[in-house]
Amino acid sequence: GEELKQLIGAAAYIECSSKTQQ
């Protein structure tokens, strides 16, 4: 469960940061 949570969190973080940079 923790690994999946980290993967989802990382994906959301990357998506957020890429949206912020644009």
C-alpha positions in Angstrom: 0.0 0.0 0.0 2.8 2.4 0.9 4.6 1.9 -2.5 1.4 2.5 -4.4 0.7 5.7 -2.4 4.2 6.9 -3.1 3.8 6.2 -6.9 0.5 8.1 -7.0 2.0 10.9 -5.0 5.0 11.2 -7.2 2.9 11.1 -10.4 0.6 13.8 -8.9 3.6 15.9 -7.8 5.2 15.7 -11.3 1.9 16.6 -13.0 1.4 19.6 -10.6 5.0 20.9 -11.0 4.8 20.6 -14.8 1.5 22.5 -14.9 3.1 25.2 -12.6 6.1 25.6 -14.9 4.0 26.2 -18.0 
